[in-house]
């Protein structure tokens, strides 16, 4: 049991379960989130509630942040009342998905104040955050990484990607592009099969013991599409943001992304039809509407 005081800014759908795991591991927490319902369960467990990211960083040497968009990360890290203004903070761990450019910008802004930035996006969803089975990608100075393994290890399996700011972000974007692409192409194949007269459950079972199986066919379709619940737990707006960041990064590196661009367009259509707060499995709903079928089983 550590007893060390850590800061945590952003204790929502992902940050909340991760903060709970830190409390379970014996860490003390000072937290900040604008949503009272998000902070209440942690405060009930003994977490100290702060009024701003700066107040968190005035008390804790290590501050973790889990936030929805690159703009929010930049504001929390470097803006007025942000982590950068804290008196105690020495390390900021960003668990969000921001893209490599923002990770580098945040690292430079923090470094000017003697604060080390740890780029550490996570993959595995809310289920993984609760269970402590996330993939935790990390880029930062190696000596910093070695000192943080007990903290980050409470969330899941650690993958050190290198010292350059943004490398972990690149790994995360690659993964999230592939997850979205699997959902798009599986939706297309399933809509075709059902329209031809195949039973959706039989077709998914065939795919899942064959070479076409993927994360969408094995998990997302059985859990959220075939039952018609569309509640897998990842927002369309967040998936669209991640894929946009990925395609933009690829273009900046001179890597063509023909399929990635098509996936981005499908997410743009899904967001326009169902809104950014819809579940990203609603991609299948778009195909259902276009094909005039329902993919159920």
BAGU-183029 format. One record per residue: residue number from 1; residue in one letter; x, y, z of N, C-alpha, C, O in turn. Coordinates in steps of 0.02 Angstrom, whole numbers, plus 50000, padded with zeros to 5 digits. Example, Ala and Ser with C-alpha at 12.3 -4.5 7.8 and 13.67 -1.06 7.14 Angstrom:
! residues 2
(1,"a",(50660,49716,50390),(50615,49775,50390),(50660,49835,50390),(50712,49834,50423))
(2,"s",(50642,49888,50354),(50684,49947,50357),(50645,50002,50394),(50670,50057,50402))
END
This chain:
! residues 297
(1,"x",(50043,49941,50000),(50000,50000,50000),(50044,50062,50000),(50087,50070,50043))
(2,"x",(50033,50105,49951),(50079,50161,49941),(50067,50218,49989),(50113,50240,50024))
(3,"x",(50005,50243,49990),(49990,50303,50029),(50010,50367,49994),(49996,50421,50020))
(4,"x",(50044,50363,49936),(50065,50422,49899),(50005,50461,49874),(49955,50432,49854))
(5,"x",(50009,50528,49875),(49955,50571,49851),(49965,50583,49776),(50016,50609,49755))
(6,"x",(49915,50565,49737),(49914,50577,49665),(49858,50625,49648),(49807,50627,49682))
(7,"x",(49867,50663,49594),(49814,50706,49568),(49779,50671,49510),(49811,50633,49474))
(8,"x",(49714,50684,49501),(49677,50655,49444),(49626,50706,49419),(49580,50724,49456))
(9,"x",(49635,50728,49358),(49588,50776,49327),(49549,50741,49272),(49579,50713,49226))
(10,"x",(49483,50740,49278),(49441,50706,49229),(49424,50636,49252),(49459,50589,49234))
(11,"x",(49372,50629,49293),(49354,50564,49321),(49286,50541,49295),(49242,50521,49332))
(12,"x",(49280,50545,49229),(49218,50525,49196),(49216,50451,49180),(49235,50409,49222))
(13,"x",(49193,50434,49120),(49179,50364,49103),(49242,50321,49106),(49239,50263,49128))
(14,"x",(49298,50348,49084),(49361,50310,49088),(49401,50329,49150),(49427,50285,49185))
(15,"x",(49406,50393,49163),(49446,50417,49220),(49420,50394,49287),(49459,50380,49333))
(16,"x",(49354,50389,49293),(49323,50368,49357),(49345,50298,49378),(49370,50290,49434))
(17,"x",(49336,50248,49334),(49359,50181,49352),(49435,50177,49365),(49457,50139,49408))
(18,"x",(49475,50215,49327),(49547,50213,49338),(49565,50244,49405),(49609,50219,49440))
(19,"x",(49530,50298,49423),(49542,50329,49488),(49523,50282,49544),(49557,50278,49595))
(20,"x",(49468,50245,49535),(49447,50195,49585),(49500,50142,49595),(49513,50120,49651))
(21,"x",(49531,50121,49540),(49584,50070,49545),(49644,50096,49585),(49675,50058,49623))
(22,"x",(49659,50160,49577),(49714,50189,49617),(49696,50190,49691),(49739,50175,49733))
(23,"x",(49634,50207,49707),(49613,50204,49778),(49617,50133,49804),(49640,50122,49860))
(24,"x",(49595,50085,49763),(49598,50014,49784),(49670,49992,49797),(49683,49949,49839))
(25,"x",(49718,50023,49760),(49789,50004,49767),(49822,50040,49826),(49881,50030,49839))
(26,"x",(49784,50083,49861),(49811,50116,49920),(49837,50186,49909),(49863,50217,49956))
(27,"x",(49831,50213,49849),(49851,50283,49837),(49797,50330,49865),(49738,50313,49868))
(28,"x",(49820,50389,49885),(49773,50443,49903),(49765,50487,49842),(49811,50495,49803))
(29,"x",(49705,50517,49834),(49691,50557,49775),(49665,50626,49791),(49626,50635,49838))
(30,"x",(49687,50676,49751),(49654,50741,49748),(49629,50747,49676),(49667,50739,49629))
(31,"x",(49563,50761,49669),(49531,50754,49603),(49496,50819,49583),(49481,50862,49624))
(32,"x",(49483,50824,49518),(49447,50881,49491),(49407,50859,49430),(49434,50826,49385))
(33,"x",(49343,50878,49428),(49300,50865,49370),(49240,50911,49377),(49214,50919,49432))
(34,"x",(49218,50943,49322),(49161,50988,49327),(49094,50954,49342),(49046,50987,49360))
(35,"x",(49092,50887,49334),(49029,50851,49344),(49028,50822,49415),(49067,50777,49432))
(36,"x",(48983,50847,49457),(48980,50826,49527),(48965,50751,49534),(48991,50718,49578))
(37,"x",(48923,50725,49489),(48905,50654,49492),(48966,50609,49479),(48968,50552,49502))
(38,"x",(49016,50635,49443),(49076,50597,49429),(49123,50595,49490),(49154,50544,49503))
(39,"x",(49126,50650,49526),(49173,50654,49583),(49144,50622,49646),(49182,50599,49689))
(40,"x",(49078,50621,49653),(49046,50599,49716),(49068,50530,49740),(49084,50523,49799))
(41,"x",(49069,50478,49697),(49089,50412,49722),(49161,50410,49747),(49177,50373,49793))
(42,"x",(49205,50450,49716),(49275,50452,49737),(49283,50490,49803),(49322,50470,49846))
(43,"x",(49246,50545,49809),(49248,50583,49872),(49222,50540,49929),(49248,50543,49985))
(44,"x",(49171,50500,49915),(49144,50454,49966),(49196,50403,49988),(49193,50377,50044))
(45,"x",(49245,50389,49944),(49299,50343,49960),(49359,50378,49991),(49410,50346,50006))
(46,"x",(49355,50445,50001),(49408,50480,50035),(49450,50526,49991),(49496,50559,50015))
(47,"x",(49434,50530,49926),(49470,50575,49882),(49456,50647,49901),(49401,50664,49922))
(48,"x",(49507,50691,49893),(49500,50762,49908),(49476,50797,49844),(49504,50786,49791))
(49,"x",(49425,50839,49849),(49398,50874,49791),(49431,50943,49784),(49430,50982,49831))
(50,"x",(49459,50956,49726),(49490,51021,49711),(49447,51059,49661),(49407,51029,49625))
(51,"x",(49457,51125,49659),(49415,51167,49617),(49441,51179,49547),(49405,51204,49504))
(52,"x",(49504,51161,49534),(49534,51173,49469),(49593,51126,49459),(49619,51099,49508))
(53,"x",(49616,51117,49397),(49677,51078,49386),(49737,51107,49423),(49780,51069,49447))
(54,"x",(49741,51173,49427),(49796,51205,49464),(49794,51184,49538),(49847,51169,49567))
(55,"x",(49735,51182,49568),(49729,51162,49639),(49751,51090,49649),(49782,51073,49700))
(56,"x",(49736,51047,49600),(49760,50978,49603),(49837,50978,49601),(49870,50943,49640))
(57,"x",(49865,51016,49553),(49938,51018,49543),(49974,51057,49597),(50036,51053,49601))
(58,"x",(49938,51094,49638),(49969,51127,49697),(49982,51077,49753),(50023,51089,49797))
(59,"x",(49947,51019,49749),(49952,50970,49804),(49989,50906,49786),(50020,50875,49829))
(60,"x",(49985,50886,49723),(50013,50821,49702),(50072,50830,49655),(50070,50871,49610))
(61,"x",(50125,50792,49667),(50183,50794,49623),(50170,50760,49557),(50198,50779,49505))
(62,"x",(50127,50708,49557),(50109,50673,49496),(50034,50682,49484),(49993,50666,49527))
(63,"x",(50017,50710,49425),(49947,50723,49408),(49929,50684,49345),(49962,50690,49294))
(64,"x",(49876,50643,49350),(49850,50607,49292),(49790,50644,49264),(49750,50673,49301))
(65,"x",(49783,50645,49198),(49724,50676,49167),(49693,50626,49117),(49729,50592,49081))
(66,"x",(49627,50624,49116),(49590,50581,49069),(49532,50623,49042),(49481,50632,49075))
(67,"x",(49542,50648,48981),(49498,50701,48954),(49475,50684,48883),(49507,50645,48849))
(68,"x",(49418,50714,48861),(49387,50691,48798),(49418,50714,48733),(49417,50677,48684))
(69,"x",(49447,50775,48731),(49470,50801,48667),(49539,50834,48674),(49558,50853,48729))
(70,"x",(49575,50841,48618),(49640,50876,48620),(49634,50947,48647),(49678,50970,48685))
(71,"x",(49582,50983,48629),(49574,51052,48652),(49567,51056,48728),(49595,51100,48760))
(72,"x",(49529,51009,48757),(49520,51008,48829),(49586,50990,48864),(49603,51018,48916))
(73,"x",(49623,50943,48834),(49689,50925,48863),(49735,50985,48865),(49767,50998,48915))
(74,"x",(49738,51022,48810),(49781,51081,48806),(49761,51133,48858),(49803,51163,48891))
(75,"x",(49695,51144,48865),(49671,51193,48914),(49687,51172,48985),(49709,51213,49025))
(76,"x",(49676,51109,49001),(49689,51084,49069),(49764,51084,49085),(49784,51099,49141))
(77,"x",(49805,51067,49035),(49877,51063,49047),(49909,51132,49049),(49949,51147,49094))
(78,"x",(49893,51174,48999),(49931,51236,48988),(49892,51300,48997),(49922,51354,48999))
(79,"x",(49826,51297,49004),(49785,51357,49007),(49784,51389,49076),(49815,51364,49123))
(80,"x",(49749,51446,49081),(49742,51479,49147),(49709,51432,49197),(49659,51399,49182))
(81,"x",(49738,51428,49257),(49713,51381,49307),(49730,51309,49291),(49700,51263,49320))
(82,"x",(49778,51299,49245),(49795,51232,49224),(49849,51200,49265),(49876,51230,49312))
(83,"x",(49865,51138,49248),(49916,51099,49284),(49983,51135,49285),(50020,51133,49334))
(84,"x",(49999,51168,49229),(50064,51202,49222),(50076,51254,49277),(50134,51270,49292))
(85,"x",(50022,51281,49307),(50028,51332,49359),(50035,51303,49429),(50043,51341,49477))
(86,"x",(50033,51237,49435),(50035,51206,49501),(50102,51212,49535),(50154,51213,49502))
(87,"x",(50101,51218,49601),(50163,51228,49640),(50200,51163,49655),(50261,51163,49665))
(88,"x",(50163,51107,49658),(50194,51044,49679),(50210,50997,49620),(50256,50957,49625))
(89,"x",(50173,51003,49566),(50176,50953,49512),(50245,50949,49480),(50277,51000,49467))
(90,"x",(50267,50888,49468),(50331,50874,49433),(50320,50831,49371),(50360,50831,49325))
(91,"x",(50264,50792,49371),(50250,50747,49315),(50175,50750,49299),(50134,50747,49345))
(92,"x",(50158,50756,49235),(50088,50751,49214),(50080,50692,49166),(50113,50689,49114))
(93,"x",(50036,50646,49183),(50022,50587,49143),(49957,50597,49106),(49904,50603,49137))
(94,"x",(49960,50600,49039),(49900,50609,48999),(49875,50542,48973),(49907,50511,48930))
(95,"x",(49818,50520,48998),(49788,50456,48979),(49739,50464,48921),(49708,50415,48899))
(96,"x",(49732,50525,48895),(49684,50540,48842),(49712,50521,48774),(49770,50503,48768))
(97,"x",(49669,50527,48723),(49692,50519,48653),(49690,50587,48620),(49636,50614,48606))
(98,"x",(49749,50615,48607),(49754,50683,48582),(49787,50688,48513),(49779,50738,48479))
(99,"x",(49823,50636,48494),(49864,50640,48434),(49934,50664,48451),(49944,50698,48501))
(100,"x",(49984,50646,48409),(50054,50662,48424),(50070,50736,48426),(50112,50757,48466))
(101,"x",(50038,50776,48383),(50055,50847,48381),(50038,50882,48447),(50078,50921,48472))
(102,"x",(49980,50868,48474),(49960,50898,48538),(50003,50871,48595),(50021,50908,48640))
(103,"x",(50020,50806,48592),(50063,50777,48644),(50130,50814,48645),(50157,50828,48699))
(104,"x",(50158,50829,48586),(50222,50865,48583),(50215,50936,48608),(50259,50962,48642))
(105,"x",(50159,50968,48590),(50147,51038,48612),(50140,51042,48688),(50168,51086,48720))
(106,"x",(50102,50996,48716),(50093,50994,48789),(50159,50980,48824),(50175,51011,48875))
(107,"x",(50198,50933,48797),(50262,50915,48827),(50309,50976,48828),(50343,50988,48878))
(108,"x",(50310,51014,48773),(50353,51073,48769),(50330,51127,48819),(50371,51158,48852))
(109,"x",(50264,51137,48823),(50237,51187,48869),(50251,51171,48942),(50266,51215,48982))
(110,"x",(50245,51107,48959),(50258,51086,49028),(50333,51088,49043),(50353,51107,49098))
(111,"x",(50374,51068,48994),(50446,51066,49005),(50473,51136,49021),(50522,51142,49058))
(112,"x",(50442,51187,48993),(50464,51256,49006),(50457,51274,49080),(50491,51319,49104))
(113,"x",(50414,51237,49116),(50404,51248,49188),(50436,51192,49230),(50423,51187,49290))
(114,"x",(50477,51150,49197),(50511,51096,49233),(50467,51036,49249),(50483,50997,49294))
(115,"x",(50412,51029,49213),(50366,50973,49224),(50375,50923,49167),(50376,50942,49109))
(116,"x",(50381,50859,49184),(50389,50806,49134),(50320,50782,49111),(50277,50766,49152))
(117,"x",(50311,50780,49045),(50248,50754,49017),(50256,50680,49001),(50305,50659,48971))
(118,"x",(50207,50641,49022),(50204,50570,49006),(50143,50559,48961),(50086,50568,48982))
(119,"x",(50157,50540,48898),(50105,50526,48849),(50084,50454,48858),(50122,50408,48844))
(120,"x",(50021,50443,48882),(50002,50375,48901),(49929,50359,48886),(49890,50348,48932))
(121,"x",(49911,50358,48821),(49842,50339,48804),(49829,50265,48821),(49876,50225,48825))
(122,"x",(49766,50248,48831),(49747,50180,48850),(49696,50152,48802),(49658,50190,48770))
(123,"x",(49695,50086,48797),(49646,50052,48753),(49616,49994,48791),(49649,49960,48830))
(124,"x",(49551,49983,48780),(49517,49928,48814),(49448,49947,48840),(49412,49906,48867))
(125,"x",(49431,50012,48833),(49364,50034,48851),(49349,50035,48925),(49392,50021,48967))
(126,"x",(49287,50051,48941),(49265,50057,49010),(49272,49989,49046),(49292,49986,49105))
(127,"x",(49256,49936,49010),(49263,49869,49039),(49335,49856,49062),(49346,49829,49116))
(128,"x",(49383,49874,49019),(49454,49865,49036),(49476,49911,49093),(49519,49892,49133))
(129,"x",(49447,49972,49095),(49465,50019,49148),(49442,49992,49216),(49477,49999,49266))
(130,"x",(49382,49963,49217),(49355,49935,49280),(49396,49874,49302),(49411,49867,49361))
(131,"x",(49413,49831,49254),(49446,49768,49269),(49522,49775,49278),(49554,49729,49304))
(132,"x",(49550,49832,49256),(49623,49839,49260),(49658,49799,49206),(49713,49773,49218))
(133,"x",(49626,49793,49147),(49655,49754,49092),(49668,49797,49030),(49670,49771,48975))
(134,"x",(49677,49862,49040),(49690,49907,48984),(49759,49894,48954),(49804,49869,48989))
(135,"x",(49767,49910,48890),(49833,49918,48861),(49855,49990,48874),(49820,50036,48853))
(136,"x",(49911,49998,48908),(49934,50065,48927),(49997,50080,48887),(50050,50052,48900))
(137,"x",(49991,50126,48839),(50048,50144,48796),(50082,50205,48826),(50049,50252,48847))
(138,"x",(50148,50205,48827),(50184,50258,48863),(50243,50282,48822),(50284,50242,48799))
(139,"x",(50248,50349,48814),(50311,50378,48790),(50329,50436,48836),(50289,50480,48851))
(140,"x",(50393,50434,48859),(50419,50484,48906),(50493,50465,48918),(50515,50412,48895))
(141,"x",(50531,50506,48954),(50599,50485,48972),(50597,50418,49009),(50555,50407,49052))
(142,"x",(50643,50373,48991),(50642,50305,49019),(50646,50305,49095),(50614,50264,49128))
(143,"x",(50686,50351,49124),(50693,50352,49197),(50626,50371,49230),(50609,50345,49283))
(144,"x",(50589,50416,49197),(50522,50433,49222),(50476,50373,49219),(50440,50358,49267))
(145,"x",(50477,50339,49163),(50436,50279,49154),(50449,50227,49208),(50402,50199,49237))
(146,"x",(50513,50216,49223),(50530,50165,49273),(50502,50182,49342),(50483,50138,49380))
(147,"x",(50500,50247,49357),(50472,50267,49421),(50397,50264,49426),(50369,50263,49480))
(148,"x",(50364,50263,49367),(50290,50266,49366),(50257,50198,49355),(50196,50193,49355))
(149,"x",(50297,50145,49345),(50267,50080,49330),(50218,50055,49384),(50168,50024,49367))
(150,"x",(50230,50068,49449),(50180,50046,49498),(50112,50080,49489),(50060,50049,49495))
(151,"x",(50114,50146,49474),(50052,50183,49463),(50016,50159,49400),(49958,50139,49403))
(152,"x",(50052,50160,49344),(50021,50143,49280),(50002,50069,49277),(49955,50050,49242))
(153,"x",(50039,50028,49313),(50025,49956,49314),(49958,49938,49346),(49933,49883,49336))
(154,"x",(49929,49984,49384),(49863,49971,49413),(49809,49970,49360),(49754,49944,49371))
(155,"x",(49824,49997,49300),(49773,50002,49247),(49775,49944,49199),(49725,49930,49165))
(156,"x",(49832,49908,49195),(49835,49853,49147),(49907,49839,49126),(49953,49847,49165))
(157,"x",(49915,49817,49063),(49980,49797,49036),(50015,49857,49006),(49985,49895,48967))
(158,"x",(50079,49866,49023),(50117,49925,49002),(50157,49911,48938),(50187,49857,48930))
(159,"x",(50157,49960,48893),(50196,49956,48831),(50236,50021,48824),(50208,50073,48808))
(160,"x",(50302,50018,48837),(50344,50077,48830),(50362,50084,48756),(50394,50040,48727))
(161,"x",(50343,50141,48725),(50351,50150,48653),(50413,50191,48635),(50432,50193,48577))
(162,"x",(50444,50223,48685),(50503,50264,48670),(50499,50330,48708),(50452,50343,48745))
(163,"x",(50550,50371,48698),(50555,50434,48736),(50524,50494,48701),(50509,50544,48732))
(164,"x",(50514,50489,48635),(50488,50546,48596),(50415,50559,48612),(50374,50514,48608))
(165,"x",(50397,50621,48632),(50327,50637,48645),(50283,50622,48584),(50299,50642,48529))
(166,"x",(50228,50588,48595),(50181,50574,48541),(50185,50504,48513),(50140,50483,48476))
(167,"x",(50239,50466,48528),(50244,50398,48501),(50187,50354,48526),(50159,50314,48488))
(168,"x",(50170,50360,48590),(50115,50320,48617),(50049,50340,48584),(50006,50297,48571))
(169,"x",(50041,50404,48569),(49981,50427,48534),(49975,50394,48465),(49921,50374,48444))
(170,"x",(50031,50390,48430),(50031,50360,48364),(50009,50287,48368),(49969,50264,48326))
(171,"x",(50034,50251,48418),(50013,50181,48428),(49938,50176,48441),(49905,50133,48413))
(172,"x",(49913,50221,48483),(49842,50220,48500),(49799,50235,48438),(49747,50203,48428))
(173,"x",(49819,50284,48398),(49780,50302,48339),(49779,50244,48289),(49727,50231,48258))
(174,"x",(49835,50210,48281),(49837,50152,48236),(49786,50100,48258),(49750,50072,48216))
(175,"x",(49784,50086,48323),(49737,50036,48350),(49665,50058,48338),(49623,50018,48317))
(176,"x",(49650,50122,48353),(49580,50144,48349),(49556,50149,48277),(49496,50139,48263))
(177,"x",(49601,50164,48230),(49582,50162,48159),(49562,50091,48140),(49510,50081,48108))
(178,"x",(49602,50042,48161),(49588,49973,48142),(49523,49948,48175),(49485,49910,48144))
(179,"x",(49510,49970,48236),(49447,49950,48270),(49386,49978,48233),(49337,49943,48223))
(180,"x",(49391,50042,48212),(49335,50073,48175),(49327,50041,48106),(49272,50030,48083))
(181,"x",(49384,50027,48073),(49381,49997,48007),(49348,49928,48009),(49308,49911,47966))
(182,"x",(49364,49889,48061),(49333,49824,48070),(49257,49830,48077),(49219,49789,48051))
(183,"x",(49236,49881,48114),(49164,49892,48125),(49129,49910,48059),(49074,49887,48045))
(184,"x",(49161,49953,48020),(49132,49975,47956),(49125,49915,47908),(49071,49903,47882))
(185,"x",(49179,49879,47898),(49178,49826,47847),(49134,49767,47869),(49103,49734,47828))
(186,"x",(49132,49754,47935),(49088,49701,47960),(49015,49720,47951),(48973,49678,47935))
(187,"x",(49000,49784,47961),(48931,49808,47950),(48910,49799,47877),(48854,49778,47863))
(188,"x",(48956,49814,47831),(48941,49806,47760),(48928,49733,47743),(48880,49716,47708))
(189,"x",(48973,49689,47766),(48967,49618,47751),(48903,49588,47781),(48869,49548,47750))
(190,"x",(48888,49609,47843),(48829,49582,47877),(48764,49607,47843),(48717,49568,47836))
(191,"x",(48763,49670,47822),(48703,49696,47788),(48692,49658,47723),(48635,49641,47706))
(192,"x",(48746,49644,47686),(48741,49606,47624),(48713,49536,47637),(48667,49513,47603))
(193,"x",(48741,49502,47688),(48720,49434,47703),(48647,49430,47723),(48611,49386,47700))
(194,"x",(48626,49476,47767),(48556,49475,47791),(48509,49491,47733),(48455,49461,47728))
(195,"x",(48528,49538,47690),(48484,49556,47634),(48476,49496,47586),(48424,49487,47554))
(196,"x",(48530,49456,47581),(48527,49397,47537),(48485,49340,47567),(48466,49294,47532))
(197,"x",(48472,49345,47633),(48430,49294,47665),(48464,49254,47719),(48434,49208,47747))
(198,"x",(48528,49270,47734),(48562,49234,47788),(48538,49258,47856),(48520,49316,47865))
(199,"x",(48536,49213,47905),(48522,49232,47974),(48584,49267,48002),(48640,49241,47996))
(200,"x",(48574,49325,48034),(48630,49365,48057),(48673,49327,48108),(48735,49332,48106))
(201,"x",(48642,49290,48152),(48680,49253,48204),(48721,49197,48172),(48778,49186,48191))
(202,"x",(48692,49163,48123),(48729,49109,48089),(48789,49139,48052),(48844,49111,48054))
(203,"x",(48779,49195,48018),(48833,49226,47980),(48890,49249,48026),(48948,49239,48010))
(204,"x",(48873,49280,48083),(48924,49301,48131),(48963,49240,48157),(49024,49242,48165))
(205,"x",(48926,49185,48172),(48960,49125,48197),(49008,49096,48144),(49062,49072,48162))
(206,"x",(48988,49099,48081),(49032,49076,48027),(49095,49119,48023),(49151,49094,48020))
(207,"x",(49085,49185,48024),(49141,49232,48019),(49190,49221,48078),(49250,49223,48069))
(208,"x",(49162,49208,48137),(49204,49204,48197),(49244,49139,48203),(49287,49133,48247))
(209,"x",(49231,49090,48160),(49275,49031,48157),(49312,49029,48090),(49341,48978,48072))
(210,"x",(49310,49086,48054),(49341,49089,47989),(49391,49147,47986),(49402,49181,48037))
(211,"x",(49421,49157,47928),(49476,49206,47922),(49452,49279,47925),(49494,49324,47930))
(212,"x",(49387,49291,47922),(49363,49360,47925),(49352,49387,47995),(49335,49445,48004))
(213,"x",(49361,49344,48045),(49345,49365,48114),(49387,49425,48134),(49445,49432,48114))
(214,"x",(49358,49469,48175),(49391,49530,48197),(49358,49554,48261),(49312,49523,48286))
(215,"x",(49383,49611,48287),(49357,49635,48352),(49282,49654,48348),(49247,49648,48398))
(216,"x",(49259,49675,48290),(49188,49692,48283),(49145,49629,48280),(49093,49626,48313))
(217,"x",(49166,49580,48242),(49126,49518,48236),(49126,49479,48301),(49076,49448,48319))
(218,"x",(49182,49480,48337),(49189,49440,48398),(49158,49472,48460),(49137,49437,48506))
(219,"x",(49156,49539,48461),(49135,49573,48522),(49078,49622,48510),(49025,49617,48541))
(220,"x",(49088,49670,48465),(49040,49725,48458),(48973,49702,48429),(48920,49724,48453))
(221,"x",(48975,49659,48379),(48912,49636,48349),(48872,49593,48398),(48812,49606,48409))
(222,"x",(48902,49541,48428),(48863,49501,48476),(48837,49541,48535),(48782,49528,48561))
(223,"x",(48876,49590,48556),(48859,49627,48618),(48810,49685,48605),(48768,49699,48647))
(224,"x",(48816,49719,48548),(48779,49782,48540),(48739,49790,48475),(48695,49832,48472))
(225,"x",(48755,49750,48423),(48719,49758,48360),(48664,49705,48352),(48606,49722,48340))
(226,"x",(48682,49642,48359),(48632,49589,48351),(48573,49595,48400),(48516,49582,48382))
(227,"x",(48586,49617,48464),(48529,49629,48510),(48492,49694,48495),(48438,49705,48522))
(228,"x",(48521,49737,48452),(48489,49801,48436),(48495,49853,48489),(48457,49902,48489))
(229,"x",(48544,49845,48536),(48550,49893,48591),(48597,49952,48575),(48588,50006,48602))
(230,"x",(48646,49940,48532),(48693,49993,48511),(48720,50031,48572),(48716,50093,48576))
(231,"x",(48747,49992,48618),(48769,50021,48682),(48837,49993,48702),(48848,49977,48760))
(232,"x",(48882,49986,48654),(48948,49956,48668),(48987,49997,48719),(49023,49969,48760))
(233,"x",(48980,50065,48716),(49013,50106,48767),(49066,50153,48741),(49106,50179,48781))
(234,"x",(49069,50164,48675),(49117,50211,48647),(49080,50258,48600),(49046,50236,48554))
(235,"x",(49086,50323,48612),(49046,50372,48575),(49070,50381,48503),(49130,50378,48489))
(236,"x",(49022,50390,48458),(49037,50403,48387),(49084,50463,48380),(49131,50461,48341))
(237,"x",(49070,50517,48418),(49111,50577,48413),(49183,50565,48431),(49228,50594,48401))
(238,"x",(49195,50522,48481),(49264,50506,48501),(49299,50463,48449),(49358,50474,48433))
(239,"x",(49263,50415,48421),(49292,50373,48369),(49309,50415,48307),(49362,50407,48277))
(240,"x",(49263,50459,48289),(49274,50503,48231),(49335,50548,48243),(49376,50558,48198))
(241,"x",(49341,50574,48304),(49399,50615,48322),(49464,50576,48314),(49512,50601,48286))
(242,"x",(49465,50515,48340),(49525,50473,48338),(49546,50457,48266),(49604,50461,48248))
(243,"x",(49496,50439,48225),(49511,50421,48155),(49534,50483,48116),(49579,50478,48074))
(244,"x",(49503,50539,48128),(49525,50602,48096),(49598,50616,48114),(49638,50631,48070))
(245,"x",(49614,50612,48178),(49683,50623,48201),(49731,50575,48167),(49786,50594,48147))
(246,"x",(49710,50512,48160),(49753,50461,48130),(49766,50476,48057),(49824,50474,48034))
(247,"x",(49714,50492,48019),(49722,50506,47947),(49764,50570,47938),(49805,50573,47893))
(248,"x",(49752,50620,47979),(49791,50682,47976),(49866,50668,47989),(49909,50694,47954))
(249,"x",(49880,50626,48039),(49949,50609,48056),(49982,50571,47999),(50039,50583,47982))
(250,"x",(49945,50524,47969),(49971,50486,47913),(49989,50532,47854),(50041,50525,47823))
(251,"x",(49944,50579,47840),(49957,50626,47786),(50019,50668,47801),(50059,50682,47756))
(252,"x",(50027,50689,47864),(50085,50729,47883),(50150,50690,47875),(50202,50718,47861))
(253,"x",(50145,50624,47885),(50204,50580,47878),(50216,50557,47806),(50266,50525,47791))
(254,"x",(50169,50574,47761),(50175,50551,47692),(50154,50479,47682),(50178,50446,47636))
(255,"x",(50109,50455,47724),(50084,50386,47718),(50012,50388,47690),(49968,50416,47722))
(256,"x",(50000,50358,47631),(49932,50359,47604),(49885,50318,47648),(49903,50266,47675))
(257,"x",(49823,50343,47657),(49773,50307,47695),(49707,50307,47657),(49661,50343,47674))
(258,"x",(49704,50266,47605),(49645,50262,47563),(49586,50233,47602),(49531,50262,47603))
(259,"x",(49597,50176,47636),(49544,50145,47675),(49528,50188,47737),(49470,50196,47756))
(260,"x",(49581,50215,47769),(49570,50258,47827),(49526,50317,47812),(49484,50336,47853))
(261,"x",(49535,50347,47753),(49494,50404,47733),(49420,50383,47725),(49375,50421,47743))
(262,"x",(49409,50322,47698),(49340,50298,47691),(49308,50285,47759),(49249,50298,47769))
(263,"x",(49348,50258,47806),(49322,50247,47874),(49304,50314,47907),(49252,50320,47940))
(264,"x",(49347,50364,47897),(49332,50431,47923),(49265,50456,47896),(49225,50485,47933))
(265,"x",(49253,50447,47831),(49190,50470,47801),(49130,50433,47830),(49078,50464,47841))
(266,"x",(49137,50368,47842),(49081,50330,47871),(49065,50355,47941),(49007,50358,47961))
(267,"x",(49117,50372,47979),(49105,50400,48046),(49074,50469,48042),(49034,50487,48085))
(268,"x",(49094,50508,47992),(49063,50574,47982),(48988,50567,47968),(48948,50606,47994))
(269,"x",(48971,50519,47926),(48900,50506,47910),(48862,50484,47973),(48807,50508,47987))
(270,"x",(48893,50438,48010),(48860,50412,48071),(48849,50468,48122),(48796,50472,48153))
(271,"x",(48899,50511,48130),(48892,50567,48177),(48838,50616,48154),(48800,50641,48194))
(272,"x",(48835,50629,48088),(48784,50675,48062),(48714,50647,48072),(48667,50685,48086))
(273,"x",(48706,50581,48066),(48640,50551,48072),(48618,50541,48144),(48560,50553,48162))
(274,"x",(48665,50519,48187),(48647,50498,48255),(48677,50541,48310),(48660,50532,48369))
(275,"x",(48721,50587,48293),(48750,50633,48342),(48814,50606,48373),(48825,50546,48374))
(276,"x",(48856,50651,48399),(48921,50631,48426),(48915,50588,48489),(48962,50551,48505))
(277,"x",(48859,50593,48525),(48851,50554,48587),(48823,50484,48575),(48819,50445,48622))
(278,"x",(48805,50469,48513),(48781,50402,48498),(48838,50352,48505),(48896,50371,48506))
(279,"x",(48821,50288,48511),(48872,50236,48515),(48900,50223,48445),(48863,50224,48396))
(280,"x",(48966,50211,48441),(48995,50205,48374),(48974,50141,48338),(48988,50134,48278))
(281,"x",(48941,50094,48373),(48911,50037,48338),(48852,50058,48294),(48826,50018,48256))
(282,"x",(48830,50121,48301),(48778,50147,48257),(48800,50151,48184),(48759,50163,48139))
(283,"x",(48865,50141,48171),(48888,50132,48102),(48846,50077,48068),(48828,50083,48010))
(284,"x",(48831,50024,48106),(48790,49970,48077),(48720,49994,48060),(48690,49969,48013))
(285,"x",(48694,50041,48099),(48627,50069,48084),(48627,50106,48017),(48577,50103,47981))
(286,"x",(48682,50139,48002),(48687,50174,47937),(48681,50122,47881),(48644,50133,47833))
(287,"x",(48717,50067,47887),(48714,50015,47836),(48645,49983,47833),(48620,49966,47779))
(288,"x",(48613,49975,47891),(48545,49947,47892),(48498,49992,47852),(48457,49968,47813))
(289,"x",(48503,50056,47863),(48459,50104,47829),(48472,50104,47754),(48426,50103,47714))
(290,"x",(48536,50105,47736),(48553,50106,47664),(48531,50041,47629),(48508,50043,47572))
(291,"x",(48539,49985,47664),(48523,49920,47633),(48450,49901,47641),(48426,49856,47606))
(292,"x",(48415,49933,47686),(48345,49917,47697),(48336,49851,47734),(48289,49813,47720))
(293,"x",(48382,49837,47781),(48377,49775,47821),(48391,49792,47894),(48415,49846,47911))
(294,"x",(48375,49742,47938),(48396,49747,48008),(48442,49688,48023),(48425,49631,48009))
(295,"x",(48501,49703,48052),(48550,49651,48068),(48538,49629,48139),(48568,49657,48186))
(296,"x",(48494,49580,48149),(48478,49557,48216),(48486,49482,48221),(48488,49447,48171))
(297,"x",(48491,49457,48282),(48498,49385,48290),(48489,49365,48362),(48493,49306,48378))
END
